[in-house]
Amino acid sequence: MKENLRKMTEELESKNLSPYAQLSHKTRGRLVEEDECDIRTVYQRDRDRIIHSKSFRALKEKTQVFIVKDDFFRTRLSHTLETSQIARTIARALRINEDLVEAIALGHDLGHTCFGHSGEEVLHSITGHFKHNEQSLRVVNELEGDGNGLNLTFEVRDGILNHTGEDLPVTLEGKLVKLIDTITYLCHDIQDSISAGILKEEKIPNSFIEVLGNTHSNRINTFVKDIIEETTKQISVGSAINIYQSIEIADVTQKLREFMFKQVYNGDICLREKEKATFIVKTLYNYFVENPNKMPCEYIKRLEKDSLDRVVTDCIAGATDSYAIKLFQNIFIPSPY
């Protein structure tokens, strides 16, 4: 190739992106050093590795909120794509690194378990410690790539690990994904909850509607415009480099989150489905601990490297909803044939 397209892209980044953006050529690097690509920047390569991974494909069969769902409810994959798109829109407006934002957003939930947060909570109760963000990092560091990991850059791995919890990512791009992850699930979970008949539209407090709008599209638009305007304003007056919401919108975000936990996530219907998921996950976990040779072959091989409890946890966390149910049926439900 006569021209190095990657270097041309890096030059454009240096010229056009904000002084606060993470430039591709200034990455802290990978766990294992590699030759550079002539076409793609390091973050574009990371994005592509995530998209082509088995764990990414599995997200299409993993629960977002509703275990029993129709074809129009969000899955963990559609949540991931929505998070990525909204974050990219804001990244472009703020002139920060859109490729880094996309890679972090696409990879942030790779370690999520079957049955959503219900699966996460039961694995935590069984093992004493399980967090989906840490599992996402384990997926990209060790489990993908036939056990060699994806060898992603530091900035993408940092954004994946710190997209939830108390710690902040080191890059502005990671901070953006962290906030947009929350905004995205709050907005689309309202829409899915109404469609499922779990939440009545008239039960949404008027104080939320007056500020955010009365449709999914209006709410997303309000959040996006507020983040762009407030972040631009705060940085221009010398505030710490961060992603900002206005005081009013930040307050509504927190109150909306509390409302959704009370009315939906901890509501009667979700709790009933959580009981079913908990039973399946606990039963499969205990069975594989007693019968490790019954796990899929890829996990049996990992027993040469990791403890039995660790491998069983990886096996359960990597399973899709439908695969976990199928395993349960094959092992415990008598077949008439």
Wavefront OBJ file of the C-alpha trace (Angstrom):
o trace
v 0.000 0.000 0.000
v 1.551 3.286 -1.110
v -0.064 5.415 1.575
v -0.374 4.503 5.224
v -4.048 5.209 5.912
v -3.644 4.735 9.648
v -1.076 7.525 9.838
v -3.322 9.776 7.786
v -6.186 9.132 10.228
v -3.900 9.820 13.184
v -2.848 13.116 11.613
v -6.480 14.085 11.134
v -7.162 13.264 14.791
v -4.300 15.497 15.926
v -5.585 18.317 13.735
v -9.332 18.089 14.321
v -10.022 16.551 17.735
v -10.344 18.430 21.001
v -7.213 18.926 23.139
v -8.978 16.720 25.700
v -9.520 13.795 23.325
v -7.512 10.586 23.609
v -5.473 10.401 20.401
v -4.972 6.962 18.906
v -1.221 7.308 18.493
v -0.881 8.248 22.173
v -2.313 4.994 23.486
v -0.636 3.393 26.477
v -0.483 0.266 24.357
v -1.517 -3.364 24.560
v -0.684 -6.137 27.017
v 1.378 -7.740 24.252
v 3.092 -5.468 21.745
v 1.974 -5.859 18.129
v 2.861 -4.441 14.747
v 0.590 -1.565 13.761
v -2.062 -1.919 11.072
v -1.533 0.099 7.878
v -5.248 0.891 7.605
v -6.864 1.082 11.038
v -5.939 2.953 14.209
v -5.502 0.962 17.412
v -9.032 1.770 18.599
v -10.561 0.820 15.251
v -8.799 -2.541 15.514
v -10.111 -2.981 19.048
v -13.652 -2.242 17.867
v -13.345 -4.826 15.096
v -11.949 -7.482 17.439
v -14.887 -6.977 19.803
v -17.502 -7.098 17.036
v -16.081 -10.363 15.664
v -15.860 -12.055 19.075
v -18.113 -14.902 20.225
v -19.024 -12.987 23.352
v -20.368 -10.092 21.302
v -22.548 -12.397 19.223
v -23.875 -14.003 22.402
v -25.295 -10.663 23.571
v -28.229 -11.079 21.196
v -29.531 -13.931 23.390
v -28.868 -12.360 26.781
v -31.546 -10.618 28.830
v -31.563 -6.867 29.254
v -34.441 -6.683 31.785
v -37.219 -9.053 30.785
v -36.443 -12.771 30.714
v -39.765 -13.564 29.050
v -39.825 -11.192 26.094
v -41.159 -10.793 22.609
v -39.113 -9.959 19.518
v -39.335 -6.222 20.132
v -37.894 -6.073 23.657
v -34.298 -5.044 24.130
v -31.604 -7.653 24.555
v -28.128 -7.047 25.894
v -26.997 -6.614 22.262
v -29.558 -3.967 21.333
v -28.736 -2.125 24.569
v -25.054 -2.208 23.611
v -25.736 -0.866 20.125
v -27.971 1.918 21.432
v -25.344 2.895 24.005
v -22.699 2.982 21.288
v -24.757 5.099 18.904
v -25.815 7.685 21.483
v -22.279 7.952 22.867
v -20.833 8.349 19.363
v -23.241 11.189 18.606
v -22.058 13.084 21.671
v -18.394 12.213 21.046
v -18.616 13.708 17.571
v -20.176 16.888 18.927
v -17.515 17.222 21.637
v -14.733 16.350 19.164
v -13.377 13.496 21.230
v -12.267 10.111 19.872
v -15.347 8.458 18.409
v -13.517 5.200 17.635
v -12.431 4.812 21.256
v -15.969 5.571 22.459
v -17.363 2.957 20.082
v -14.895 0.260 21.154
v -15.594 0.813 24.862
v -19.358 0.897 24.339
v -19.405 -2.273 22.240
v -17.285 -4.149 24.773
v -18.675 -2.908 28.064
v -21.189 -5.742 28.633
v -19.330 -8.714 27.129
v -19.095 -10.297 30.571
v -22.768 -9.975 31.440
v -24.345 -13.240 32.508
v -27.422 -15.031 31.260
v -30.639 -13.594 32.730
v -29.200 -10.095 33.137
v -28.600 -8.686 36.606
v -30.450 -11.634 38.138
v -27.714 -13.953 36.875
v -25.064 -11.543 38.080
v -26.536 -11.364 41.568
v -26.825 -15.114 42.011
v -23.243 -15.717 40.830
v -22.117 -13.075 43.300
v -24.024 -14.796 46.119
v -22.576 -18.207 45.236
v -18.945 -17.204 44.680
v -18.697 -14.298 47.122
v -17.640 -11.899 44.386
v -18.849 -11.407 40.841
v -19.205 -8.170 38.890
v -20.099 -8.094 35.217
v -17.627 -5.295 34.433
v -14.769 -7.349 35.862
v -16.001 -10.351 33.905
v -16.086 -8.228 30.738
v -12.426 -7.412 31.295
v -11.668 -11.093 31.889
v -13.423 -11.951 28.626
v -11.283 -9.576 26.555
v -8.072 -10.311 28.463
v -8.241 -14.102 28.740
v -11.328 -15.952 27.540
v -11.732 -14.741 23.962
v -9.296 -15.597 21.182
v -9.153 -19.293 22.081
v -7.995 -18.418 25.569
v -5.469 -15.783 24.522
v -7.719 -12.747 24.865
v -8.209 -9.952 22.354
v -5.119 -7.974 23.411
v -6.980 -4.666 23.482
v -5.439 -1.294 24.257
v -5.196 0.022 27.800
v -7.789 2.756 27.189
v -10.461 0.350 25.939
v -9.834 -2.111 28.766
v -9.957 0.725 31.308
v -13.256 1.979 29.876
v -14.771 -1.503 29.962
v -13.695 -2.148 33.552
v -14.793 1.218 34.911
v -18.061 1.707 33.011
v -19.876 1.006 36.277
v -18.985 1.341 39.938
v -17.209 4.065 41.884
v -14.026 4.358 39.818
v -13.900 6.627 36.786
v -12.234 5.717 33.488
v -9.037 7.652 32.774
v -10.227 8.989 29.405
v -12.998 11.437 28.636
v -14.271 8.860 26.152
v -14.614 6.253 28.897
v -16.381 8.733 31.159
v -18.871 9.422 28.376
v -19.719 5.736 27.896
v -20.166 5.326 31.666
v -22.858 8.024 31.772
v -24.543 7.039 28.511
v -24.845 3.405 29.620
v -27.079 4.541 32.481
v -29.095 6.991 30.405
v -29.642 4.430 27.658
v -30.980 1.670 29.880
v -33.230 4.043 31.815
v -34.820 5.372 28.630
v -35.293 2.096 26.802
v -36.396 0.230 29.917
v -39.248 2.721 30.295
v -40.324 1.955 26.742
v -40.054 -1.828 27.167
v -41.811 -1.727 30.541
v -44.772 0.075 29.035
v -44.879 -2.379 26.112
v -44.791 -5.291 28.550
v -47.671 -3.882 30.568
v -45.485 -3.654 33.664
v -45.476 0.133 33.777
v -48.481 2.307 33.024
v -47.568 5.467 31.137
v -49.724 7.539 33.456
v -47.627 6.329 36.407
v -44.550 8.160 35.138
v -44.349 11.294 37.321
v -45.163 14.542 35.534
v -41.946 16.030 36.897
v -39.977 13.632 34.654
v -42.126 14.257 31.588
v -41.976 18.043 31.979
v -38.176 17.985 31.973
v -37.338 15.076 29.667
v -40.322 14.840 27.317
v -43.162 12.380 26.838
v -41.609 10.020 24.275
v -38.489 7.836 24.129
v -37.068 9.975 21.335
v -37.678 13.217 23.220
v -36.041 11.878 26.364
v -32.906 10.737 24.547
v -32.702 14.060 22.700
v -32.990 16.003 25.969
v -30.189 14.017 27.589
v -27.905 14.315 24.542
v -28.334 18.062 24.121
v -27.852 18.662 27.849
v -24.592 16.683 27.988
v -23.155 18.448 24.944
v -24.102 21.911 26.164
v -23.126 21.416 29.816
v -19.823 19.658 29.105
v -18.824 22.332 26.584
v -19.724 25.070 29.057
v -17.960 23.525 32.059
v -14.742 22.786 30.188
v -14.699 26.290 28.678
v -14.740 27.877 32.155
v -11.899 25.690 33.396
v -13.773 22.944 35.226
v -12.186 19.523 35.624
v -12.143 17.474 32.431
v -15.260 15.375 32.737
v -18.632 14.670 31.155
v -21.277 16.893 32.688
v -25.026 17.146 33.053
v -26.845 20.248 34.189
v -27.947 20.205 37.825
v -31.602 19.840 36.799
v -31.011 16.912 34.425
v -28.592 15.157 36.794
v -31.228 15.364 39.532
v -33.921 13.960 37.237
v -31.571 11.152 36.137
v -31.058 10.047 39.731
v -34.758 10.263 40.599
v -35.705 8.394 37.417
v -33.264 5.629 38.333
v -34.824 5.342 41.805
v -38.295 5.274 40.236
v -37.354 2.472 37.821
v -35.836 0.338 40.567
v -38.967 0.673 42.672
v -41.552 0.255 39.920
v -39.821 -2.129 37.502
v -36.494 -3.732 38.449
v -37.666 -4.654 41.950
v -41.327 -4.966 40.987
v -43.372 -8.135 41.416
v -43.110 -9.370 37.803
v -39.336 -8.960 37.577
v -38.885 -10.553 40.998
v -40.913 -13.619 39.951
v -38.737 -14.060 36.871
v -35.670 -13.478 39.018
v -36.648 -16.454 41.193
v -36.739 -18.710 38.124
v -33.389 -17.435 36.870
v -31.832 -17.852 40.294
v -32.981 -21.456 40.496
v -31.575 -22.316 37.047
v -28.217 -20.639 37.647
v -27.744 -22.159 41.117
v -28.712 -25.614 39.907
v -26.393 -25.505 36.898
v -23.529 -24.115 38.957
v -23.772 -26.862 41.575
v -24.153 -29.545 38.904
v -21.013 -28.462 37.015
v -18.990 -28.250 40.224
v -19.945 -31.879 40.887
v -19.654 -32.907 37.216
v -17.016 -30.683 35.551
v -16.665 -33.082 32.620
v -20.240 -32.190 31.618
v -19.313 -28.587 30.819
v -18.743 -27.571 27.179
v -15.303 -28.645 25.932
v -13.852 -25.131 25.811
v -14.358 -24.806 29.574
v -13.080 -28.275 30.407
v -9.799 -27.282 28.738
v -9.521 -24.227 30.983
v -9.335 -26.469 34.064
v -5.657 -26.876 33.176
v -5.174 -23.174 33.901
v -7.898 -22.046 36.331
v -9.664 -23.364 39.417
v -12.890 -25.339 39.104
v -14.998 -22.572 40.686
v -13.499 -19.995 38.323
v -14.177 -22.104 35.240
v -17.749 -22.925 36.255
v -18.366 -19.223 36.830
v -16.992 -18.454 33.360
v -19.219 -21.154 31.883
v -22.400 -19.820 33.508
v -21.533 -16.185 32.774
v -20.849 -16.974 29.127
v -24.121 -18.819 28.580
v -27.006 -17.111 26.829
v -30.488 -17.304 28.341
v -31.643 -19.881 25.817
v -28.492 -21.991 26.178
v -28.744 -22.011 29.974
v -32.380 -23.097 29.747
v -31.452 -25.777 27.211
v -28.666 -27.093 29.445
v -31.061 -27.204 32.382
v -33.675 -29.079 30.359
v -31.180 -31.583 28.934
v -29.710 -32.349 32.342
v -32.761 -32.302 34.608
v -35.915 -32.693 32.514
v -36.752 -36.276 31.406
v -37.111 -36.739 27.667
v -39.971 -38.873 26.288
v -37.699 -40.083 23.475
l 1 2 3 4 5 6 7 8 9 10 11 12 13 14 15 16 17 18 19 20 21 22 23 24 25 26 27 28 29 30 31 32 33 34 35 36 37 38 39 40 41 42 43 44 45 46 47 48 49 50 51 52 53 54 55 56 57 58 59 60 61 62 63 64 65 66 67 68 69 70 71 72 73 74 75 76 77 78 79 80 81 82 83 84 85 86 87 88 89 90 91 92 93 94 95 96 97 98 99 100 101 102 103 104 105 106 107 108 109 110 111 112 113 114 115 116 117 118 119 120 121 122 123 124 125 126 127 128 129 130 131 132 133 134 135 136 137 138 139 140 141 142 143 144 145 146 147 148 149 150 151 152 153 154 155 156 157 158 159 160 161 162 163 164 165 166 167 168 169 170 171 172 173 174 175 176 177 178 179 180 181 182 183 184 185 186 187 188 189 190 191 192 193 194 195 196 197 198 199 200 201 202 203 204 205 206 207 208 209 210 211 212 213 214 215 216 217 218 219 220 221 222 223 224 225 226 227 228 229 230 231 232 233 234 235 236 237 238 239 240 241 242 243 244 245 246 247 248 249 250 251 252 253 254 255 256 257 258 259 260 261 262 263 264 265 266 267 268 269 270 271 272 273 274 275 276 277 278 279 280 281 282 283 284 285 286 287 288 289 290 291 292 293 294 295 296 297 298 299 300 301 302 303 304 305 306 307 308 309 310 311 312 313 314 315 316 317 318 319 320 321 322 323 324 325 326 327 328 329 330 331 332 333 334 335 336 337
